[in-house]
């Protein structure tokens, strides 16, 4: 398969379509990082992906998801930047008054990619 940078546009329709094979063709300069990410995909531990903002971050998250045992399960991306503690809590853990489960339960046994995790309030950090 041949991929080109313009294929990136296609990735925003379906949340978890990126694969390591695709990324190896799109981001040749990230080969060492992609090799590490392949190892992380085999783990059941949480993974922290740090990089400057760009499409690579989410695409690596998708590839880790698709390269893992969670491939057929839920994949969701949430952003917690700029939210109050109450809003972060509602997004992550749900709102029982409204009968809504949070993102953590929605993605149970799948992958939850949290953008802006460094913006978690202190109470949320301790809850996670």
VENLINDA-V257472 format. One line per field, one symbol per residue. phi: phi as a letter, one per 30 degrees, with the letter a starting at -180 (. if undefined). A space follows every 10 residues. Layout:
phi = ???
This chain:
phi = .cbbeddeed dddcdbcdbd edddddbedc eddddddddd ddccddbccc adeldeeddd edddedccdd edcdbbbbbc dicdeddddd ddcjbddcic ddddddceic bcccdiddcd dedddddd
